[in-house]
Amino acid sequence: MKIEIVDKKLRNIKKLVLLFAAFSSFTTAQAQVLRDGDPVPQGAVIYSLPETSINISVTASHISFAAGPFASYSKKYLGIDANKNNSENFSIIKAELSPSVEADPSASVAVNIGNSKTAGANFLTFCSQGLIVAPGYFSSGSMPFTFPSEISSSWSDNIQAVSNLQRDTAKLYKSVKNANGEIVKVAVPQTQIVEKTAEQKAAETAELIFKLRQKRVDILTGETDANYSGAALGDALKEIDKLEKNYTSLFTGCEVENIQRASFDVVPKAKNAKQTYVAFRISDAQGLLPADNMSGRPVYLELSVLDQKIEAEDLNEAAAASKGKVAYRTPVIVMAKLIDGQKVLAQRRIPVYQFGKILYFPLEVATGK
């Protein structure tokens, strides 16, 4: 990341150098603050003051729970209490704050460097130090949203433990005349295929679970006709464990965890009375959401100025134009905290350019070393 930012800064400097070289025929350095709709002076180099945007990269854990179809019978047949309700939960497991420098679209200046070596050297020095940037400059990009895969709320047929149908025999009676001419009722058995009830399937599945457990004990104690040894013993036990786990999940339910990642950007405003921003939101149903989506609870970005104070200043056109001064901006160091309720998810020191002073330096003035 640091190498990428350095490369972009070098490209920013190179861009301004080329612009400077192209328009170096003027003899005196002159500057003009550009407002919306102002025409660009002919032969001028356009630069912008820097501003800081804060990128928040968030990783959340998405846990989906689907209750088992036999959860209501888990206590009766297995002696365990099982959760009977489906649920989803998102929790933040990682958060990172990363400052990015970009061109402030509201603070652009047109400057004619002239052919003075002193003016050119001073201009490039301010650019190399990041105090001024090229128009449209942006030091890094945001990470796109990625969403977890969906979980089915039911189980597929391949882990169904027992059959769904059973043969049911019922006795029907019909009236017949016996040898004495009397009318009597005779039982006539009738067999039909019917669907098992949920409790019947739960009872049969529980019986299979206990049989698997007994089979495992028999194998381990040698109470079996089959001879297991070496890898065969391990494979047999693994298969029994797998079957038992699948059948038990029909009672206890199934839990699946997925990871969701998203990135959000906050551009602090120097003129805000309170430096607290809704960075993003999180919902148990939808996960990570943008700040303007009211479906989730807010997670806040709080900025605290450490040693300096916030200078909410606009460019002074007269100061910039006087004697060809270059306007530049110095940052203010803040402590940035990402807060979810009472929990601090991340914090770090960040330089925020738009909080700092706008200063002016005559390009024609030689600086000593």
Secondary structure as GFF3:
##gff-version 3
##sequence-region A 1 369
A	DSSP	alpha_helix	2	22	.	.	.	ID=ss1
A	DSSP	beta_strand	30	34	.	.	.	ID=ss2
A	DSSP	beta_strand	45	66	.	.	.	ID=ss3
A	DSSP	three_ten_helix	71	73	.	.	.	ID=ss4
A	DSSP	alpha_helix	74	78	.	.	.	ID=ss5
A	DSSP	beta_strand	87	112	.	.	.	ID=ss6
A	DSSP	alpha_helix	117	128	.	.	.	ID=ss7
A	DSSP	three_ten_helix	157	159	.	.	.	ID=ss8
A	DSSP	beta_strand	165	177	.	.	.	ID=ss9
A	DSSP	beta_strand	183	195	.	.	.	ID=ss10
A	DSSP	alpha_helix	198	221	.	.	.	ID=ss11
A	DSSP	alpha_helix	231	252	.	.	.	ID=ss12
A	DSSP	beta_strand	254	266	.	.	.	ID=ss13
A	DSSP	beta_strand	276	283	.	.	.	ID=ss14
A	DSSP	beta_strand	287	289	.	.	.	ID=ss15
A	DSSP	beta_strand	297	305	.	.	.	ID=ss16
A	DSSP	alpha_helix	317	321	.	.	.	ID=ss17
A	DSSP	three_ten_helix	322	324	.	.	.	ID=ss18
A	DSSP	beta_strand	325	329	.	.	.	ID=ss19
A	DSSP	beta_strand	332	340	.	.	.	ID=ss20
A	DSSP	beta_strand	343	352	.	.	.	ID=ss21
A	DSSP	three_ten_helix	353	355	.	.	.	ID=ss22
A	DSSP	beta_strand	358	362	.	.	.	ID=ss23
###
